[in-house]
Amino acid sequence: MKIKFKKIISLLSLFTFLTVQGAYLPLKVKAEGEGINVEASSAILIEPTSGKIIYEKNPHEKLAPASVTKVMTMLIAMEAIDSGKIKLTDKITVSEEAKNKGKNGNSSMLLDTGEIRTVEEILKGIAIASGNDAATAMAEYIAGSEEAFVKMMNDRAQELGMKNTTFKNPSGLSAPGHETTAHDIALMSMELIKHPKVLKYTGTYMETISEGRKSPIGLVNHNKLVRFFKGCDGLKTGFTNEAKYCISATAVRDGVRMLAVIMGAPTYKVRNRDASMLMNYGFSKFESIKVLTKDDNVEKVQLGKNEQNYFIAKASEDFNHIVERGNKDKITKKCVVNLEKKHYNKGEVVGVCEIYSNEKLIGKVKIYCDRDIKKAGFLDNLKFNFKNLFNNAI
């Protein structure tokens, strides 16, 4: 008994030593935020402003994406809207083909053949209810046919550098060769959030569409993080028997946005837990710092040799920069002002302030003139020189 007791004491002492020294790997890893236990087959966490990858697990493994496919469908729709190709108020007539894509237990907006809905309503059906019928209707409206739209999807994927992606349809229904990766989903998701209007839809938990219908359409977001995870406003969930549970999730807190992609989770609870865990970790590692505030004085711009002939260039908007906590980025500013004008008006935009972090350009803010002022001409400078010469001679 004494020998066994000594062995137990020895083992406990060793465990304590390793723990204190940080050599007990599970505790050390957890303390440093490394070795996050993502159960899903593939995952990636990105700070989308810089594109910095914070965490990844099998990011280039090709897997079925299920309805996360609709991130690309929404991207093409938003690009068409923001470019003026289509309008939110445009009318879409639902085809028989589109209606059928919502049958047999598939995700559906419950559209009927011949039903007329606006682009905005169809977009809501994609973003909130993940309607396969809505995705097909949008595809047909934009490209003329589902096949033509799929070509647009694949072409756009190549433009974005999604090298391991092939789309076969706009909805995410299982099809041979319809595959992508967590890394590629992150690329198209980062592109989609450059169209912030879409977050109005992807961040909505419940919506009702009743106009022109006897029975209102009730839309409920499949992304429960929108309701239960602070700051979550998108983007898209997915599930098929082949793909398992997937999500491209994004949230913003205190000016910092995070993007997490989960693929191949065994249950929706694991999917949501993994995505939440990753985004919380990202928020713990990054912060937003204010570089410029609207109406800040940015630079004194001299317009002649006379020291009184100047204006103050002021910032036209706020500018924040996302940095890793503890890092001291060297922020510098450079004003590029249009000096060709003869007269400057108060409030007039006169150039831009370029903002650099560690000598890398990270953004531009328009600058405006704080007063009405005339630029000194040749005679003004001549008079100033003569006066200076006379004063110096005395």
N, C-alpha and C positions, 0 to 999 in steps of 0.2 A: 504493500500500500504506500510506503514511504517513497519507493522508487517511482511509482506512477504519479504520486503527488508532485514530486520534484520535476518530472517530465512536463506535467501540465503547467507548473509555474514557469518553467523554462520557455515553453511555447508561448505562454501569455506575455512573457517579458520580450521575446523576439517580436511578437505581433505589435506590442506597444512601441518598441524601438523603430520598427519599420514604418509604423503609422506616423510617429513624430517626425522621423526623418523624411517623410514624403515618399518612401520607397514602396509603400503598399499601394500598388499601381491604381486600383480602382478608386481609392480615395484621392490620390494625387491628380488623376485625370479629371475627376469630378470637380475638384477644387479649381483647376485651371480652365474648366470649360471645354476640355478636349474629350474625345471619345464619346460624343453624345450618342446615346443608345437609340438610334432610329431603327425601328423594326421593319419598315417597308423595304422593298427590294432596291429602290433607288431614290435618291433625294439630293436636293441642292438648296442652299441658302445664299441669297445675293443681296447686297446693298445696291439697288438699281441706279442710283444717281451716278456712282462711279463704276458700277459693274463689278465691284470687288466680290469675289467668291469667298464666303465666310466658312462654309461647310459643304462637303459633298460626299456622297456615297454612290458608287457605281453610276456617275452622272452621264456616261456615254453608252449605257446599256440600252439596246433597242427593245422597247416594250410597247404594247398596245396602250393608247392614251385614253380610250373611251371618250366621254364628252368633253374632256379638257381640249380636245380637237377644236371645240367651238371658240377657243381663244383666237385662233386664226380666222375663223368665220367672222367674229366680231371685229377683228383688226381690219379686215378688208372692208367690212361695212362702215366702220368709223372713218377709214381713209376716204371712202367714197363720199361720206357725209361732209367731212371737213374740207374736202377739195371742191365741194359743190356739185359733184357728179349726180348725187341724189339728195333729197331733202327728207327730214324727219316726218314731214306732212304728206309725202308721196303715198299713193295708194297701191297696195299689193293685193292681187287677186290670187287666192289659194288654189293650187292645182290639185287634181286627184292624186298625183304622185306625192306631193307634199303631205297631204292628209294621211296617206298610207304609211308614211315614215313614222307617224305617231301611233300606229296600231300595235297590237300584239304585246302589250305591256311595256312598250318603249316609252321613254320620256316624251311627254306631249304637252302642247299648249291647247289641245282639244279644238283644233281648227277644223272647219268644214269645207268641203269642196265648193268653190265659188265665193266663199266668204271674202269680204274686202276689209283689210286692216291696214293701218298706216305703217310706215317704216319704223316709227318709234315703238308702236305696239308689238310688232314682230321682233324688234330688238329686245324689248322687255321679255318676250317669250323665250328668247335664246338665253339671255343673261340671268333671268330669275328662275324660270321653270325648266331650263335646259331642254326646250322643246325641239325634238328632231324634225317635227313638221315645220316649226318656225325657221329652223336653220336651212331647210330645203327651200322653203318659200323665199327666204332672203337670197339664197344662192341663185335661184331661177330669175329673180327680179334684177339682180346686179349683172349677171353674166349671160342670161338668156336660157341657160340650161345648167343642170347640176354638174355635168361633165366639164363644161367650159369653166365653171367656178372652181372645180377641183384643180384644173390647170393653173388658174390664178393663185390658188393656195400654194401649190408646189413651187411655182415661180417665185412667189414672195418668200417662201421658206429659204430658197437658195440665195436670194438677195440678202437675207438676214444672217446667212452663214449657218443655217440649220442643216448640216451635212449628213446627219443620220436620220432624216425625216422623209417619209413618203405618206402623203394623204390619198385616200381613196374615196372619201366622201366628206361633206361639211359638218356632219353630225357626230361622228365618232363611233357609229355602229361597227361592230367587228367585221373585218374584211381581210382577206389574205394580203399581206404586205402593208397594211395600214399600221404604221409604227413610227415612233419618235423616241426621244430621250428626255430625261429631266433637264439636261443642259439646253437642249433645243427648245423645250417648252419655256424655259426661263428667258431665252432670247426673244421669242414672240410675245411673251407676257410683258417684258420690259418695253417692247415697242408699243403694245396696246395701252399701257398706262401713260404714254406720251399724249394720249387722247383722253384727258381727264373727265370729259363728259360721260364716258362709258361707266365710270365709277358710280355715277348717279343710279345706274341700273343694276350693276353687279353688287352694289352695296345695299340694295333694297331687299328687305326680308319678305314682305308680303305686298301684293298689289292685286287690284281687281279691275278687270276690263269688262265694261258692261254695255258700252255704246253699240247700238245696232244688233243686240243679241237678246233673245228671250231669257236665256240662262247665262248669267255673268261668268266670265272666265276668272277663276281664282288662281293666282300665281303664288307659289311658295318657294323660296330659295332653297335649293338643295345644300347650299353652303351654310351650315349652322354656325360657323365661326362669325359670320356677319352679325349674328345676334348675341353670341356669347363670348367672343374674343374682342377685347377693347381695341378699337381703331380699325378693325377689319372692314374693308370695303370691296372685296373681290377675291379671286376673279372667277374661278370655275372649278366645279367638282366633276368627277366622272366615275362610272362603274359599269363594268360588264363582267361576266364570268371569266373571260379571258384576261382582262386588264386588272381585275380586282379593284380596289378603291384608290382613286387618284385625286389630286387637287393641285391647282396653282393658286396659292393663297397670298394675299398682300394685305398689309395693315400699316397705318401711320400713327406715330405717337411723338409728340413734342417736336414735330418737324422732321422726324426721321421715318423713312419708309423702308419696310423689309419685304422681300419676296421669297417665298418658300415653295418648292415643288416636291410633291410626294407621289411616287408611283409604286403600284403593286403592294399596297397595304392589305393585310388579311381581313380587316374589318373597318367600318367607317369610324369607329372609336379610335382605333390605332392611327388611322389617317389624320384625324383631327388632333389627336394628342401629339403626333410627330410634327405636324405643321406648327402647332402652338408652341411646342418646345423650341423648335428652331427659331421662330420669330422672336420669342422672348429672349433667347440667347443673343440674337442679333441686336435687339434693343439694348441689352446690357453692355454691348461692345462699342456702340456708336452714339454720337450726339450731334446736335445741330448747333453751329455757332453763327452768330449774326455778324456779317462782314460790313454790310451797308444797310442803313435804314432810310426809307423814303424821305426826301428833302434834306438829307445830310449834305453838308458842305464837302465837296470832293476835292476841288482844286481851284486855286486862284489863277485866272487866265489873263495874262498881260497883253494888252492890245497895242501898245506903243511904248516909246521910251519914257513917257511921263508916267510916274508911279501911280497917279490917280486914274489912269486910263485902263481899267480892268473890269472884269466881272467874276462872280463866283459860279463855278459849275456845280450843280446840285444833282443828287441822285433822284431819278424818276420813280424808283421802286425799291422795295427791300431786296436784299440778296443774302441768303444763308448758305453755309457750306457744311456738308456732312463730313465729320472726321471721326477717326477711332479715338475712343476715350484714352487720355494720357499722351496722345501724340501731339506734338507742337509743330503743326504745319506753318511754314513761313508764308504768310499771306502778303502779297504786294499788289499795288494798283497802278495802272497806267492809263492816263486819259488821252484819247485821240479826239481832238477838237477840230472842227471845220474853221480854219482861220482865213478862208478866202472871202468871207462876207464883209461888207462895208458897214452894215448896221445889224445889231443884235437886239431882239425883242425879249422882254421879260416873259419867262415861261416857255420860250422857244427851245426845242431840242437842238443841241449844237454838236453832238457827238456821242461817244460811248466811253464808259470806263471799263477797261479790260481788267479782269481779276485773275491773279495767278496764285497757285498753291505750289510751293517748291518749284517755281519757274514754269509750271505747267498751266496753260490757260484753262480755267474752269468755268468761266462765264463772262457775260457782258451785260452792263446796265446802261441804259440811255441816260445822258446827262443834259440838264437844261440850264439856260441863262437866268440869273436871279434879278436882272434889271434891263431897262432899255439903255443902250449905249452905242455910240458911234465909234468905229475903229479909227485910230489916228491915221491921217493921210500924210503924204510927203511934206506938205507945208507945215502941218502940225509938228512933225518930227524935226523939221528944219528950225522952226521957232524955238522948240525945246532945246535943240543943240546950241543955238545962238544965245539963248538966255543962260544956259549952263556955262557957256564959254565966258560970257560977260560977268557972271557971278564969281567964277573962279579967278578971273583977272583982278577983280576988286579984292 
